[in-house]
Amino acid sequence: MKQKYITTGAYYVAFILLGMTIAAEGTTLLKLAEHTSSAIDQISWVFFFGALGYLIGSYTSGRLYDRLPGHLLMSSMLVLMGVVIIFVPLASSLPVLIGILIVLGFAKGALDVGCNALLLWLHNEKVAPFMNGLHAFFGVGTFLGPLINERVLSTTGDIHWTYWIFSILAVPIAILIWRLPSPQARPVPDAHKDSALPMLPVAIMVACFILYVGAEVSYGNWIYAYAVKLGLYTEVTANFLTSTFWGFFTVGRLISIWISTRLRPITILYVDFVGCILSMGLILLFRDSAMILRLGSSLLGISFASVFPTFITLAEERIHVTGTITGWFLVGGSLGGMIIPVLIGQVFDRFGPGTMISIVLSAIVLNLGALILFTKVSVRTQTTGDKIPVEI
C-alpha cells in the first residue's frame, strides 16, 4: 500500500512539471515572438505544432504503455523533455522553434498518457479522487509556471532561465519514476475481449476532449496577450493575472478531490459547464474592467478545474479504458490544443483581442452539447445490460 502512494506521488510531481511547461508557453509568447522576430499571427503557430507533437506522442505512447514497462517509458520522456526544453529560449528563428516544440510536445503527450493510464491501473475502481488529485497537481504547476516566469523576467529581463529551471527539475523526477516498479496493464475482462472498440461513445468523448482542452489551453495561453493588448495589465502584471486563472484552477481541482467522492461525474460536469458559461458571460459584458477580468478568470479557473479528470472518470464508468483509449482521448485534447489557439492567433490582431473570448465561449457551449450527446448514447447502450456499447 505504501508503494502505491509513493508511485501516486511520483505521478503528481511529474504533473506539476507538465503544468509548468504548458502554462509558460502563454506567458513567454511575446518574448518568443521577439526572439524569432515574429508577429502575433506567426508566433501563434507554436501552439499548433507543439500540440501536433503532443498528438503524435499521445497516439503512439497509448499503444506502447499497453506493451512496455510504463515507468521506463515515462522516465525516458522526462529526460527528453529536460534536454529539449533547454533550446526553446535559444531559438532565433520560427522554424527552429517550431521543430523544438514538436519534439517537446511529443514528450509531454507521452508523459500525459502515462500518468493518466498508469494511475487508472494503479487504483482501478477507486481512482476518482486520485485522478482529481493528479490533475490538481497539474494546476499547481500551471499556477507556479507564470510566477517563475515573472521572477525570471523581473530579474533578468528575458525568459531563458524560465525554461532552464524546468529542464533542471525534469532530471530528479525521471530518476524517481525510473526506480519505481511499473503498474501492470489491466487485463481486458473476459466479457469484453471479443468486443470491438466502442466507436461512437469513444468518438464523442474525443470530441469532448477536443473542445475542452482547446478552450482551456486557449484561455490559459492567450489571456496574457489579451490583457496586455487591451491595456488592462502590463507585461509584468499580466503574469499575475495568468497565475490567478491557474491558481483558482488548482483550488478547484483540490476541491474536486472531495466532490468526486460525493457526486456523480455527470452532475459535476453539468455544474462545471454552467460555471464556465457564466464566467465568460461576465468577461464579455464588462470587457474594459481589469477587476472583472480577474474575477471572471478566477471563476472560470474553478469551473474548468475538474472537467478533464471527470471526463476520464465518466468514460471509465461506461467503457473499459485501456492505454490505447486513453491515448485517443489525449489525441483529442491535442487536436483541440492545435486548432483553437491557432484560430485565435489568426484573428487576434485582425478583429481584436475580444475574439479570443468569443471563440473560447463557443467551444464551451459546443462541449456541453457533446457531453449531453455522450450521456444519451451511453444510456441507450447501457440498456443492453453490457458496459460496452453495441458496435457502431
C-alpha positions in Angstrom: 0.0 0.0 0.0 2.9 2.4 0.9 4.4 1.7 -2.5 1.2 2.6 -4.2 1.1 6.0 -2.6 4.7 6.7 -3.4 4.0 5.9 -7.0 1.0 8.2 -7.0 3.1 10.9 -5.5 5.7 10.5 -8.3 3.0 11.0 -10.9 1.8 14.1 -9.1 5.3 15.6 -9.2 5.6 14.8 -12.9 2.3 16.6 -13.5 3.5 19.7 -11.7 6.3 19.9 -14.2 3.9 19.2 -17.1 1.7 22.1 -15.9 4.6 24.5 -15.5 5.8 23.9 -19.1 2.3 24.3 -20.6 1.5 27.5 -18.6 4.8 29.0 -19.5 4.0 28.9 -23.2 1.4 31.6 -22.9 3.4 33.9 -20.6 6.5 33.7 -22.7 4.7 34.0 -26.0 5.5 37.7 -26.6 9.2 37.2 -25.7 9.4 34.2 -28.0 8.0 36.4 -30.7 10.8 38.9 -30.1 13.5 36.2 -30.1 12.2 34.9 -33.5 11.2 38.3 -35.0 7.7 37.0 -35.5 4.3 38.8 -35.5 1.4 37.5 -33.3 -0.3 35.6 -36.1 3.0 33.9 -36.9 4.1 33.0 -33.4 0.6 31.5 -32.7 1.7 28.6 -34.9 3.8 27.4 -32.0 0.6 26.2 -30.3 -0.4 24.2 -33.4 3.0 22.5 -33.9 3.5 22.0 -30.1 0.1 20.3 -30.0 0.9 18.3 -33.1 3.9 16.8 -31.3 1.6 16.3 -28.3 -0.9 14.4 -30.5 1.8 12.2 -32.0 3.2 11.4 -28.6 -0.3 10.7 -27.2 -1.2 8.4 -30.0 2.0 6.3 -30.2 2.5 6.1 -26.5 -1.0 4.9 -25.8 -0.2 1.6 -27.6 3.3 1.4 -26.0 2.0 1.7 -22.5 -0.1 -1.4 -23.1 3.0 -3.4 -24.1 6.1 -1.9 -22.3 7.0 -1.1 -18.7 5.3 2.2 -18.1 7.9 3.8 -15.9 10.7 3.1 -18.3 8.8 4.9 -21.0 7.8 7.8 -18.7 11.3 8.4 -17.3 12.6 8.4 -20.9 10.1 11.1 -21.9 11.1 13.2 -18.9 14.8 13.0 -19.9 13.8 14.0 -23.4 11.8 17.0 -22.1 14.7 18.0 -19.9 17.1 18.1 -22.9 14.9 19.7 -25.5 13.4 22.4 -23.3 16.9 23.9 -22.9 16.8 25.1 -26.5 13.4 26.8 -26.5 14.6 30.3 -25.5 17.7 29.9 -27.6 15.8 29.6 -30.9 16.3 32.6 -33.1 14.0 31.7 -35.9 10.4 30.5 -36.0 11.1 27.2 -38.0 13.8 26.2 -35.5 11.5 27.0 -32.5 8.7 25.0 -34.1 10.9 22.0 -34.6 12.0 22.1 -31.0 8.3 22.4 -29.8 7.2 19.4 -31.9 9.7 17.2 -30.1 8.9 18.8 -26.7 5.2 18.2 -27.4 5.8 14.6 -28.2 7.5 14.0 -24.8 4.7 15.9 -23.0 2.0 13.9 -24.7 3.6 10.6 -23.8 4.1 11.7 -20.2 0.4 12.8 -20.0 -0.9 9.5 -21.3 1.4 7.6 -18.9 0.3 9.4 -15.8 -3.4 9.0 -16.6 -3.3 5.4 -17.8 -0.9 4.1 -15.1 -2.9 5.9 -12.3 -6.0 4.1 -13.6 -4.2 0.7 -13.5 -2.8 1.5 -10.0 -6.1 2.3 -8.3 -8.7 0.7 -10.6 -12.3 1.4 -9.4 -11.1 3.6 -6.6 -9.3 6.0 -9.0 -11.7 9.0 -8.9 -10.2 11.0 -6.0 -6.6 10.1 -7.1 -7.4 11.2 -10.7 -8.7 14.5 -9.5 -5.6 14.8 -7.3 -3.4 14.2 -10.3 -5.0 17.0 -12.2 -4.9 19.2 -9.2 -1.2 19.0 -9.2 -1.2 19.9 -12.9 -3.0 23.0 -11.7 -0.2 23.6 -9.1 2.3 23.6 -12.0 0.3 25.9 -14.1 0.0 28.3 -11.1 3.7 28.2 -10.4 4.9 28.5 -14.1 3.8 32.1 -14.6 5.1 33.1 -11.2 8.5 31.6 -12.0 8.5 33.5 -15.3 7.6 36.8 -13.6 10.5 36.4 -11.2 12.9 35.5 -14.1 11.6 38.3 -16.3 11.9 40.9 -13.5 15.4 39.7 -12.6 17.0 39.1 -16.0 14.7 40.9 -18.4 14.3 37.7 -20.5 12.9 34.2 -20.3 15.9 31.9 -20.7 16.0 30.7 -17.0 12.3 30.1 -17.0 12.9 27.1 -19.3 16.2 26.1 -17.9 14.7 25.8 -14.4 12.1 23.3 -15.9 15.0 21.4 -17.5 16.8 21.0 -14.2 13.6 19.8 -12.4 13.0 17.1 -15.0 16.1 15.1 -14.0 15.3 14.1 -10.4 11.6 13.3 -11.4 12.8 11.0 -14.1 15.1 9.2 -11.7 12.4 8.8 -9.1 9.9 7.3 -11.6 12.6 5.0 -13.2 13.4 3.5 -9.8 9.7 2.6 -9.0 8.1 -0.7 -10.3 5.6 -0.1 -13.1 1.9 -0.9 -12.5 0.7 -3.8 -14.6 -1.6 -3.1 -17.5 -5.1 -4.2 -16.6 -6.3 -7.3 -18.5 -9.4 -6.8 -20.5 -12.4 -8.5 -18.8 -13.5 -11.8 -20.4 -16.8 -10.2 -21.3 -15.1 -7.5 -23.3 -12.3 -9.5 -25.0 -14.2 -10.1 -28.2 -15.8 -6.7 -28.3 -14.7 -4.1 -30.9 -13.6 -0.6 -29.8 -16.9 1.2 -28.8 -16.5 3.6 -31.7 -19.4 6.1 -31.2 -19.0 6.8 -27.5 -15.2 7.0 -27.8 -15.6 9.4 -30.8 -18.0 11.6 -28.9 -15.7 11.6 -25.8 -12.7 12.5 -28.1 -14.8 15.5 -29.3 -15.4 16.5 -25.7 -11.6 16.5 -25.1 -11.0 18.5 -28.3 -13.4 21.2 -27.3 -12.4 21.3 -23.6 -8.7 21.3 -24.0 -8.9 23.8 -26.8 -10.9 26.1 -24.6 -8.7 25.6 -21.5 -5.3 25.9 -23.3 -6.6 28.9 -25.4 -7.7 30.9 -22.4 -4.6 30.0 -20.3 -2.2 30.9 -23.2 -4.0 33.9 -24.6 -5.3 35.7 -21.5 -1.8 37.2 -21.1 -1.7 38.8 -24.5 -5.4 39.7 -24.3 -4.9 41.7 -21.1 -1.7 43.4 -22.4 -3.2 44.3 -25.8 -6.3 45.8 -24.2 -4.1 47.8 -21.8 -5.7 46.3 -18.7 -2.4 44.9 -17.4 1.4 45.4 -18.2 3.7 42.7 -19.5 4.8 42.0 -15.9 1.4 42.2 -14.1 -0.3 40.1 -16.7 1.8 37.2 -15.3 -0.2 37.6 -12.1 -3.5 37.5 -14.0 -2.4 34.3 -15.7 -1.4 32.8 -12.3 -4.8 33.9 -10.9 -6.6 31.8 -13.5 -4.3 28.8 -12.9 -4.3 29.3 -9.2 -8.1 29.1 -8.9 -7.9 26.3 -11.4 -5.7 24.5 -8.8 -8.1 25.3 -6.0 -11.0 23.9 -8.0 -9.1 20.7 -8.6 -8.2 20.3 -4.9 -11.9 20.8 -4.0 -12.9 18.4 -6.7 -11.0 15.6 -5.0 -13.6 15.7 -2.2 -16.5 16.5 -4.5 -15.7 13.4 -6.7 -16.4 11.2 -3.7 -19.8 12.8 -3.1 -21.3 13.5 -6.6 -21.7 11.5 -9.8 -19.3 12.5 -12.6 -22.2 13.7 -14.9 -23.5 16.0 -12.1 -20.1 17.5 -11.6 -19.7 18.2 -15.3 -23.0 19.9 -15.7 -22.2 22.3 -12.8 -18.8 22.9 -14.3 -20.2 24.0 -17.7 -22.8 26.3 -16.2 -20.0 28.0 -14.2 -17.8 28.3 -17.4 -20.6 29.9 -19.4 -21.5 32.4 -16.5 -17.8 33.3 -16.1 -17.3 34.0 -19.8 -20.5 36.0 -19.9 -19.2 38.3 -17.2 -15.9 38.9 -19.1 -17.8 39.7 -22.3 -20.2 42.1 -20.6 -17.5 44.1 -18.7 -14.6 43.8 -21.2 -13.0 47.1 -20.1 -12.8 46.2 -16.4 -9.5 44.8 -15.1 -11.2 43.8 -11.9 -14.0 41.8 -13.7 -11.4 40.1 -15.9 -9.6 38.9 -12.8 -12.9 37.8 -11.2 -14.1 36.1 -14.3 -10.7 34.4 -14.8 -10.9 33.1 -11.2 -14.4 31.7 -11.6 -13.5 30.2 -15.0 -10.5 28.5 -13.4 -12.6 26.9 -10.7 -15.2 25.9 -13.3 -12.7 24.4 -15.7 -10.8 22.6 -12.9 -12.5 19.2 -12.7 -13.7 18.8 -16.3 -10.7 16.8 -17.7 -10.3 14.2 -14.9 -14.1 13.9 -14.6 -14.3 13.2 -18.4 -11.9 10.3 -17.8 -13.8 9.1 -14.7 -17.1 9.3 -16.6 -15.6 7.3 -19.6 -14.3 4.7 -17.2 -17.9 4.2 -15.8 -19.2 3.5 -19.3 -16.4 1.7 -21.2 -13.2 -0.3 -20.4 -10.5 2.3 -20.7 -7.2 0.9 -22.0 -4.0 2.7 -22.7 -5.0 2.9 -26.3 -8.3 4.5 -25.5 -6.6 6.9 -23.0 -4.2 7.8 -25.9 -7.2 8.6 -28.2 -8.7 10.9 -25.5 -5.4 12.8 -25.3 -5.1 12.8 -29.1 -8.4 14.7 -29.0 -7.0 17.1 -26.4 -4.0 17.6 -28.6 -6.2 18.4 -31.6 -8.1 21.0 -29.6 -4.7 22.5 -28.5 -3.7 22.6 -32.1 -6.7 24.1 -33.7 -8.4 26.5 -31.3 -5.3 28.5 -30.1 -4.1 28.9 -33.7 -7.5 30.1 -34.8 -7.4 32.7 -32.1 -3.9 33.8 -33.3 -5.1 34.3 -36.8 -8.0 36.6 -35.8 -6.5 38.2 -32.7 -4.9 41.3 -34.4 -7.2 41.4 -37.3 -10.5 41.5 -35.5 -9.4 42.5 -32.0 -8.5 40.7 -28.7 -12.2 40.2 -27.9 -12.4 37.4 -30.5 -10.4 35.2 -28.1 -13.3 35.4 -25.5 -15.9 34.7 -28.2 -14.1 31.6 -29.5 -13.5 30.1 -26.1 -17.2 30.6 -25.1 -18.3 29.0 -28.4 -16.1 26.0 -27.6 -17.6 25.7 -24.1 -21.1 25.7 -25.4 -20.4 23.1 -28.1 -18.6 21.0 -25.4 -21.7 21.0 -23.3 -23.7 19.8 -26.3 -21.2 16.9 -26.9 -21.4 15.9 -23.3 -25.2 15.7 -23.5 -24.9 13.5 -26.6 -22.4 11.2 -24.9 -24.8 10.7 -22.0 -27.7 9.8 -24.3 -25.5 7.3 -26.3 -24.3 5.8 -23.0 -27.8 5.5 -21.5 -29.1 3.9 -24.7 -26.3 1.3 -24.9 -26.4 0.5 -21.2 -30.0 -0.7 -21.5 -28.5 -3.8 -23.2 -27.0 -4.7 -19.8 -23.4 -4.6 -21.1 -21.0 -1.9 -20.0 -19.5 -1.7 -23.6 -22.0 -0.2 -26.0 -23.2 -2.1 -29.1 -20.9 -1.8 -32.1 -21.5 1.1 -34.4 
